[in-house]
């Protein structure tokens, strides 16, 4: 049973795992097609740069790296006792940016992929900063003079 405090970060990790597994299954079922044309005069077809198999493998790599880094940071945050509301929001943002980066990488939009991946890295650093800069709960002991 997952404690209710950690349901959102763990659900964002599980969503990333599910998206990664779907992309892996699609990658296993896609055949490698050569982009070379049989017609030597067909220059436009032979210089085609979009390769779905290569893009799928890069998207798998992006999703898996994001899953590993987000999982490690959220596990460390449990022990650092960071601000849980901020961590919930940042874990959802991190998951979204990583999935968007993989989708744009799969579609072949390199510039938008780089922007999404930069936002993913920035949100990872913000999780680290939130964990480290959150105030530690202070227990105040009141000494009673009657004891």
Backbone as JSON Lines, residues from 0, in Angstrom:
{"i":0,"aa":"X","n":[0.84,-1.18,0.0],"ca":[0.0,0.0,0.0],"c":[0.89,1.24,0.0]}
{"i":1,"aa":"X","n":[0.56,2.15,-0.87],"ca":[1.31,3.39,-0.98],"c":[0.73,4.4,0.01]}
{"i":2,"aa":"X","n":[1.57,5.05,0.8],"ca":[1.04,6.09,1.69],"c":[0.4,7.21,0.87]}
{"i":3,"aa":"X","n":[-0.7,7.78,1.33],"ca":[-1.39,8.81,0.55],"c":[-0.54,10.03,0.23]}
{"i":4,"aa":"X","n":[0.48,10.28,1.02],"ca":[1.33,11.44,0.78],"c":[2.11,11.29,-0.52]}
{"i":5,"aa":"X","n":[2.45,10.08,-0.89],"ca":[3.31,9.85,-2.04],"c":[2.57,9.33,-3.27]}
{"i":6,"aa":"X","n":[1.24,9.44,-3.31],"ca":[0.5,8.89,-4.44],"c":[0.78,9.63,-5.74]}
{"i":7,"aa":"X","n":[0.88,10.96,-5.7],"ca":[1.1,11.72,-6.94],"c":[2.49,11.48,-7.5]}
{"i":8,"aa":"X","n":[3.58,11.58,-6.71],"ca":[4.89,11.29,-7.3],"c":[5.02,9.86,-7.82]}
{"i":9,"aa":"X","n":[4.48,8.89,-7.1],"ca":[4.59,7.51,-7.55],"c":[3.71,7.28,-8.78]}
{"i":10,"aa":"X","n":[2.56,7.94,-8.85],"ca":[1.73,7.79,-10.04],"c":[2.39,8.42,-11.26]}
{"i":11,"aa":"X","n":[3.14,9.51,-11.07],"ca":[3.86,10.08,-12.22],"c":[4.96,9.14,-12.69]}
{"i":12,"aa":"X","n":[5.6,8.44,-11.76],"ca":[6.6,7.44,-12.14],"c":[5.93,6.29,-12.9]}
{"i":13,"aa":"X","n":[4.77,5.85,-12.43],"ca":[4.07,4.75,-13.09],"c":[3.58,5.14,-14.48]}
{"i":14,"aa":"X","n":[3.15,6.38,-14.66],"ca":[2.73,6.84,-15.99],"c":[3.92,6.81,-16.94]}
{"i":15,"aa":"X","n":[5.09,7.26,-16.45],"ca":[6.27,7.22,-17.3],"c":[6.65,5.79,-17.67]}
{"i":16,"aa":"X","n":[6.49,4.85,-16.73],"ca":[6.78,3.45,-17.03],"c":[5.81,2.93,-18.09]}
{"i":17,"aa":"X","n":[4.52,3.26,-17.97],"ca":[3.53,2.78,-18.93],"c":[3.79,3.34,-20.33]}
{"i":18,"aa":"X","n":[4.1,4.63,-20.42],"ca":[4.4,5.23,-21.73],"c":[5.66,4.58,-22.31]}
{"i":19,"aa":"X","n":[6.66,4.37,-21.47],"ca":[7.89,3.73,-21.93],"c":[7.6,2.32,-22.44]}
{"i":20,"aa":"X","n":[6.77,1.56,-21.74],"ca":[6.45,0.2,-22.16],"c":[5.69,0.18,-23.48]}
{"i":21,"aa":"X","n":[4.78,1.14,-23.68],"ca":[4.04,1.21,-24.94],"c":[4.99,1.5,-26.09]}
{"i":22,"aa":"X","n":[5.93,2.43,-25.88],"ca":[6.88,2.76,-26.94],"c":[7.8,1.57,-27.23]}
{"i":23,"aa":"X","n":[8.19,0.83,-26.2],"ca":[9.02,-0.37,-26.41],"c":[8.25,-1.42,-27.2]}
{"i":24,"aa":"X","n":[6.98,-1.62,-26.89],"ca":[6.17,-2.61,-27.61],"c":[6.01,-2.2,-29.07]}
{"i":25,"aa":"X","n":[5.77,-0.92,-29.31],"ca":[5.67,-0.44,-30.7],"c":[7.0,-0.63,-31.41]}
{"i":26,"aa":"X","n":[8.1,-0.35,-30.73],"ca":[9.43,-0.51,-31.34],"c":[9.7,-1.96,-31.71]}
{"i":27,"aa":"X","n":[9.27,-2.89,-30.88],"ca":[9.48,-4.3,-31.2],"c":[8.7,-4.74,-32.43]}
{"i":28,"aa":"X","n":[7.57,-4.1,-32.68],"ca":[6.71,-4.52,-33.78],"c":[6.92,-3.75,-35.07]}
{"i":29,"aa":"X","n":[7.75,-2.73,-35.05],"ca":[8.01,-1.95,-36.26],"c":[9.19,-2.57,-36.98]}
{"i":30,"aa":"X","n":[9.02,-2.77,-38.26],"ca":[10.09,-3.34,-39.07],"c":[11.02,-2.22,-39.54]}
{"i":31,"aa":"X","n":[12.28,-2.57,-39.7],"ca":[13.27,-1.62,-40.2],"c":[13.09,-1.49,-41.71]}
{"i":32,"aa":"X","n":[12.78,-0.27,-42.16],"ca":[12.62,-0.04,-43.59],"c":[13.81,0.77,-44.09]}
{"i":33,"aa":"X","n":[14.31,0.37,-45.22],"ca":[15.41,1.15,-45.78],"c":[14.82,2.36,-46.5]}
{"i":34,"aa":"X","n":[15.47,3.48,-46.37],"ca":[14.96,4.69,-47.01],"c":[15.55,4.87,-48.4]}
{"i":35,"aa":"X","n":[16.37,3.94,-48.85],"ca":[16.94,4.02,-50.19],"c":[15.89,3.59,-51.22]}
{"i":36,"aa":"X","n":[15.85,4.33,-52.26],"ca":[14.92,4.02,-53.33],"c":[15.6,3.1,-54.34]}
{"i":37,"aa":"X","n":[14.81,2.3,-55.02],"ca":[15.39,1.43,-56.05],"c":[15.66,2.21,-57.32]}
{"i":38,"aa":"X","n":[15.01,3.33,-57.49],"ca":[15.22,4.17,-58.67],"c":[16.38,5.12,-58.4]}
{"i":39,"aa":"X","n":[17.48,5.03,-59.15],"ca":[18.63,5.9,-58.87],"c":[18.37,7.36,-59.17]}
{"i":40,"aa":"X","n":[17.36,7.66,-60.01],"ca":[17.08,9.05,-60.35],"c":[16.15,9.72,-59.34]}
{"i":41,"aa":"X","n":[15.64,8.96,-58.42],"ca":[14.72,9.5,-57.42],"c":[15.51,10.02,-56.23]}
{"i":42,"aa":"X","n":[16.01,11.22,-56.36],"ca":[16.86,11.81,-55.32],"c":[16.06,12.16,-54.07]}
{"i":43,"aa":"X","n":[14.82,12.6,-54.22],"ca":[14.02,13.05,-53.08],"c":[13.71,11.89,-52.13]}
{"i":44,"aa":"X","n":[13.47,10.72,-52.67],"ca":[13.14,9.59,-51.81],"c":[14.38,9.01,-51.13]}
{"i":45,"aa":"X","n":[15.54,9.09,-51.77],"ca":[16.72,8.47,-51.18],"c":[17.33,9.32,-50.07]}
{"i":46,"aa":"X","n":[16.96,10.58,-49.96],"ca":[17.52,11.43,-48.91],"c":[16.52,11.68,-47.79]}
{"i":47,"aa":"X","n":[15.58,10.79,-47.65],"ca":[14.58,10.94,-46.59],"c":[15.25,10.77,-45.23]}
{"i":48,"aa":"X","n":[15.04,11.74,-44.33],"ca":[15.74,11.72,-43.05],"c":[14.88,11.16,-41.92]}
{"i":49,"aa":"X","n":[13.6,11.02,-42.1],"ca":[12.74,10.53,-41.03],"c":[12.78,9.01,-41.01]}
{"i":50,"aa":"X","n":[13.28,8.46,-39.92],"ca":[13.36,7.01,-39.76],"c":[12.64,6.66,-38.46]}
{"i":51,"aa":"X","n":[11.51,5.99,-38.59],"ca":[10.66,5.73,-37.42],"c":[11.34,4.8,-36.43]}
{"i":52,"aa":"X","n":[12.11,3.83,-36.9],"ca":[12.78,2.89,-36.0],"c":[13.83,3.61,-35.16]}
{"i":53,"aa":"X","n":[14.6,4.45,-35.77],"ca":[15.62,5.21,-35.04],"c":[14.98,6.17,-34.05]}
{"i":54,"aa":"X","n":[13.91,6.84,-34.48],"ca":[13.22,7.77,-33.58],"c":[12.58,7.05,-32.41]}
{"i":55,"aa":"X","n":[12.05,5.85,-32.64],"ca":[11.47,5.07,-31.54],"c":[12.54,4.69,-30.52]}
{"i":56,"aa":"X","n":[13.7,4.28,-30.99],"ca":[14.76,3.89,-30.07],"c":[15.27,5.09,-29.28]}
{"i":57,"aa":"X","n":[15.34,6.26,-29.9],"ca":[15.75,7.45,-29.17],"c":[14.69,7.88,-28.16]}
{"i":58,"aa":"X","n":[13.41,7.72,-28.52],"ca":[12.34,8.06,-27.58],"c":[12.34,7.09,-26.4]}
{"i":59,"aa":"X","n":[12.64,5.83,-26.64],"ca":[12.76,4.85,-25.55],"c":[13.87,5.27,-24.6]}
{"i":60,"aa":"X","n":[14.98,5.67,-25.16],"ca":[16.11,6.11,-24.34],"c":[15.76,7.34,-23.52]}
{"i":61,"aa":"X","n":[15.09,8.3,-24.13],"ca":[14.68,9.52,-23.43],"c":[13.74,9.2,-22.28]}
{"i":62,"aa":"X","n":[12.74,8.35,-22.53],"ca":[11.78,8.0,-21.49],"c":[12.43,7.23,-20.35]}
{"i":63,"aa":"X","n":[13.33,6.31,-20.69],"ca":[13.96,5.51,-19.64],"c":[14.9,6.35,-18.78]}
{"i":64,"aa":"X","n":[15.65,7.25,-19.41],"ca":[16.52,8.13,-18.63],"c":[15.7,9.04,-17.72]}
{"i":65,"aa":"X","n":[14.59,9.54,-18.22],"ca":[13.72,10.38,-17.4],"c":[13.1,9.61,-16.26]}
{"i":66,"aa":"X","n":[12.69,8.37,-16.54],"ca":[12.12,7.53,-15.48],"c":[13.14,7.28,-14.37]}
{"i":67,"aa":"X","n":[14.35,6.94,-14.76],"ca":[15.39,6.65,-13.75],"c":[15.72,7.87,-12.92]}
{"i":68,"aa":"X","n":[15.91,9.01,-13.58],"ca":[16.3,10.21,-12.83],"c":[15.16,10.7,-11.93]}
{"i":69,"aa":"X","n":[13.92,10.67,-12.41],"ca":[12.8,11.1,-11.57],"c":[12.59,10.14,-10.4]}
{"i":70,"aa":"X","n":[12.74,8.85,-10.64],"ca":[12.58,7.88,-9.55],"c":[13.61,8.08,-8.46]}
{"i":71,"aa":"X","n":[14.86,8.26,-8.85],"ca":[15.92,8.45,-7.87],"c":[15.69,9.72,-7.06]}
{"i":72,"aa":"X","n":[15.31,10.8,-7.74],"ca":[15.1,12.06,-7.02],"c":[13.9,11.99,-6.08]}
{"i":73,"aa":"X","n":[12.85,11.3,-6.49],"ca":[11.68,11.2,-5.6],"c":[11.95,10.28,-4.42]}
{"i":74,"aa":"X","n":[12.75,9.25,-4.62],"ca":[13.13,8.4,-3.48],"c":[13.99,9.18,-2.5]}
{"i":75,"aa":"X","n":[14.93,9.96,-3.02],"ca":[15.76,10.79,-2.14],"c":[14.92,11.85,-1.42]}
{"i":76,"aa":"X","n":[13.9,12.37,-2.09],"ca":[13.06,13.39,-1.47],"c":[12.28,12.83,-0.28]}
{"i":77,"aa":"X","n":[11.94,11.54,-0.32],"ca":[11.24,10.93,0.81],"c":[12.08,11.05,2.07]}
{"i":78,"aa":"X","n":[13.37,10.83,1.93],"ca":[14.25,10.89,3.1],"c":[14.66,12.31,3.46]}
{"i":79,"aa":"X","n":[14.56,13.26,2.51],"ca":[14.92,14.65,2.81],"c":[13.74,15.45,3.33]}
{"i":80,"aa":"X","n":[12.55,14.91,3.26],"ca":[11.34,15.54,3.76],"c":[11.14,16.94,3.18]}
{"i":81,"aa":"X","n":[11.13,17.03,1.85],"ca":[10.89,18.31,1.19],"c":[9.42,18.69,1.24]}
{"i":82,"aa":"X","n":[9.11,19.88,0.76],"ca":[7.74,20.37,0.72],"c":[6.94,19.47,-0.22]}
{"i":83,"aa":"X","n":[5.97,18.76,0.31],"ca":[5.29,17.72,-0.46],"c":[4.4,18.29,-1.56]}
{"i":84,"aa":"X","n":[3.76,19.43,-1.34],"ca":[2.91,20.02,-2.37],"c":[3.74,20.44,-3.57]}
{"i":85,"aa":"X","n":[4.87,21.06,-3.31],"ca":[5.76,21.47,-4.41],"c":[6.31,20.26,-5.15]}
{"i":86,"aa":"X","n":[6.64,19.22,-4.41],"ca":[7.17,18.01,-5.04],"c":[6.1,17.35,-5.91]}
{"i":87,"aa":"X","n":[4.85,17.36,-5.46],"ca":[3.76,16.8,-6.26],"c":[3.64,17.53,-7.59]}
{"i":88,"aa":"X","n":[3.63,18.85,-7.54],"ca":[3.5,19.65,-8.76],"c":[4.71,19.45,-9.66]}
{"i":89,"aa":"X","n":[5.9,19.48,-9.08],"ca":[7.11,19.33,-9.88],"c":[7.25,17.94,-10.47]}
{"i":90,"aa":"X","n":[6.79,16.92,-9.78],"ca":[6.87,15.57,-10.35],"c":[5.92,15.43,-11.54]}
{"i":91,"aa":"X","n":[4.74,16.05,-11.45],"ca":[3.83,16.02,-12.6],"c":[4.39,16.81,-13.77]}
{"i":92,"aa":"X","n":[5.0,17.97,-13.5],"ca":[5.62,18.75,-14.57],"c":[6.78,17.99,-15.2]}
{"i":93,"aa":"X","n":[7.59,17.36,-14.38],"ca":[8.73,16.6,-14.89],"c":[8.26,15.45,-15.77]}
{"i":94,"aa":"X","n":[7.23,14.74,-15.32],"ca":[6.68,13.66,-16.12],"c":[6.16,14.19,-17.45]}
{"i":95,"aa":"X","n":[5.42,15.29,-17.41],"ca":[4.87,15.86,-18.63],"c":[5.93,16.31,-19.61]}
{"i":96,"aa":"X","n":[6.96,16.98,-19.12],"ca":[8.03,17.43,-20.01],"c":[8.79,16.26,-20.61]}
{"i":97,"aa":"X","n":[8.98,15.19,-19.85],"ca":[9.7,14.03,-20.38],"c":[8.88,13.31,-21.44]}
{"i":98,"aa":"X","n":[7.59,13.15,-21.2],"ca":[6.73,12.49,-22.19],"c":[6.62,13.36,-23.44]}
{"i":99,"aa":"X","n":[6.49,14.68,-23.27],"ca":[6.45,15.58,-24.43],"c":[7.75,15.53,-25.21]}
{"i":100,"aa":"X","n":[8.88,15.48,-24.52],"ca":[10.16,15.4,-25.21],"c":[10.24,14.12,-26.03]}
{"i":101,"aa":"X","n":[9.77,13.01,-25.48],"ca":[9.79,11.75,-26.22],"c":[8.85,11.8,-27.42]}
{"i":102,"aa":"X","n":[7.68,12.42,-27.26],"ca":[6.73,12.52,-28.38],"c":[7.31,13.38,-29.49]}
{"i":103,"aa":"X","n":[7.91,14.51,-29.13],"ca":[8.49,15.38,-30.16],"c":[9.72,14.74,-30.8]}
{"i":104,"aa":"X","n":[10.46,13.96,-30.04],"ca":[11.59,13.24,-30.61],"c":[11.11,12.16,-31.57]}
{"i":105,"aa":"X","n":[10.02,11.51,-31.23],"ca":[9.44,10.5,-32.1],"c":[8.91,11.11,-33.39]}
{"i":106,"aa":"X","n":[8.32,12.31,-33.27],"ca":[7.76,12.97,-34.44],"c":[8.83,13.63,-35.31]}
{"i":107,"aa":"X","n":[10.02,13.8,-34.77],"ca":[11.1,14.38,-35.56],"c":[11.24,15.88,-35.41]}
{"i":108,"aa":"X","n":[10.57,16.49,-34.44],"ca":[10.69,17.92,-34.19],"c":[11.84,18.15,-33.22]}
{"i":109,"aa":"X","n":[13.03,18.36,-33.76],"ca":[14.23,18.38,-32.93],"c":[14.28,19.61,-32.03]}
{"i":110,"aa":"X","n":[13.92,20.77,-32.54],"ca":[13.99,21.99,-31.74],"c":[13.01,21.94,-30.57]}
{"i":111,"aa":"X","n":[11.79,21.5,-30.83],"ca":[10.8,21.42,-29.75],"c":[11.19,20.32,-28.76]}
{"i":112,"aa":"X","n":[11.81,19.25,-29.26],"ca":[12.33,18.21,-28.36],"c":[13.38,18.78,-27.43]}
{"i":113,"aa":"X","n":[14.3,19.57,-27.97],"ca":[15.37,20.13,-27.13],"c":[14.81,21.08,-26.08]}
{"i":114,"aa":"X","n":[13.8,21.86,-26.45],"ca":[13.18,22.78,-25.49],"c":[12.47,21.98,-24.39]}
{"i":115,"aa":"X","n":[11.72,20.95,-24.78],"ca":[11.02,20.13,-23.78],"c":[12.0,19.4,-22.87]}
{"i":116,"aa":"X","n":[13.1,18.93,-23.44],"ca":[14.08,18.22,-22.62],"c":[14.81,19.19,-21.68]}
{"i":117,"aa":"X","n":[15.04,20.42,-22.14],"ca":[15.65,21.42,-21.26],"c":[14.71,21.75,-20.1]}
{"i":118,"aa":"X","n":[13.42,21.85,-20.37],"ca":[12.45,22.09,-19.3],"c":[12.37,20.89,-18.35]}
{"i":119,"aa":"X","n":[12.54,19.69,-18.89],"ca":[12.59,18.49,-18.06],"c":[13.78,18.54,-17.1]}
{"i":120,"aa":"X","n":[14.95,18.89,-17.61],"ca":[16.15,18.99,-16.77],"c":[15.97,20.1,-15.73]}
{"i":121,"aa":"X","n":[15.38,21.22,-16.14],"ca":[15.14,22.32,-15.2],"c":[14.18,21.9,-14.09]}
{"i":122,"aa":"X","n":[13.17,21.13,-14.42],"ca":[12.24,20.67,-13.38],"c":[12.9,19.63,-12.46]}
{"i":123,"aa":"X","n":[13.84,18.84,-12.98],"ca":[14.59,17.94,-12.11],"c":[15.43,18.73,-11.11]}
{"i":124,"aa":"X","n":[16.09,19.77,-11.59],"ca":[16.88,20.61,-10.68],"c":[15.99,21.31,-9.66]}
{"i":125,"aa":"X","n":[14.78,21.68,-10.06],"ca":[13.88,22.32,-9.1],"c":[13.41,21.33,-8.03]}
{"i":126,"aa":"X","n":[13.3,20.05,-8.37],"ca":[12.98,19.05,-7.35],"c":[14.13,18.96,-6.35]}
{"i":127,"aa":"X","n":[15.36,18.97,-6.85],"ca":[16.53,18.93,-5.96],"c":[16.54,20.16,-5.06]}
{"i":128,"aa":"X","n":[16.3,21.33,-5.66],"ca":[16.32,22.57,-4.87],"c":[15.21,22.59,-3.83]}
{"i":129,"aa":"X","n":[14.03,22.11,-4.2],"ca":[12.92,22.07,-3.25],"c":[13.23,21.12,-2.09]}
{"i":130,"aa":"X","n":[13.85,20.0,-2.41],"ca":[14.19,19.05,-1.35],"c":[15.23,19.6,-0.4]}
{"i":131,"aa":"X","n":[16.21,20.3,-0.95],"ca":[17.29,20.81,-0.11],"c":[16.93,22.09,0.63]}
{"i":132,"aa":"X","n":[16.07,22.92,0.05],"ca":[15.78,24.22,0.64],"c":[14.5,24.25,1.46]}
{"i":133,"aa":"X","n":[13.8,23.14,1.57],"ca":[12.59,23.12,2.4],"c":[13.0,23.19,3.87]}
{"i":134,"aa":"X","n":[12.26,23.97,4.64],"ca":[12.61,24.05,6.07],"c":[12.33,22.72,6.77]}
{"i":135,"aa":"X","n":[13.19,22.41,7.69],"ca":[13.04,21.18,8.47],"c":[11.99,21.41,9.54]}
{"i":136,"aa":"X","n":[11.07,20.46,9.73],"ca":[10.09,20.65,10.8],"c":[10.79,20.73,12.16]}
{"i":137,"aa":"X","n":[10.41,21.72,12.91],"ca":[11.04,21.95,14.21],"c":[10.07,21.51,15.3]}
{"i":138,"aa":"X","n":[10.58,20.76,16.24],"ca":[9.79,20.34,17.39],"c":[10.17,21.23,18.56]}
{"i":139,"aa":"X","n":[9.19,21.89,19.1],"ca":[9.43,22.8,20.22],"c":[9.06,22.07,21.51]}
{"i":140,"aa":"X","n":[10.0,22.02,22.4],"ca":[9.78,21.38,23.69],"c":[9.58,22.49,24.72]}
{"i":141,"aa":"X","n":[8.44,22.45,25.37],"ca":[8.14,23.45,26.4],"c":[8.43,22.81,27.75]}
{"i":142,"aa":"X","n":[9.33,23.41,28.47],"ca":[9.66,22.91,29.8],"c":[8.74,23.57,30.81]}
{"i":143,"aa":"X","n":[8.1,22.74,31.54],"ca":[7.17,23.23,32.56],"c":[7.91,23.27,33.89]}
{"i":144,"aa":"X","n":[7.79,24.35,34.61],"ca":[8.49,24.5,35.88],"c":[7.88,23.68,37.0]}
{"i":145,"aa":"X","n":[6.74,23.03,36.76],"ca":[6.07,22.27,37.81],"c":[6.54,20.82,37.9]}
{"i":146,"aa":"X","n":[7.47,20.42,37.08],"ca":[7.83,19.01,37.11],"c":[8.91,18.67,38.07]}
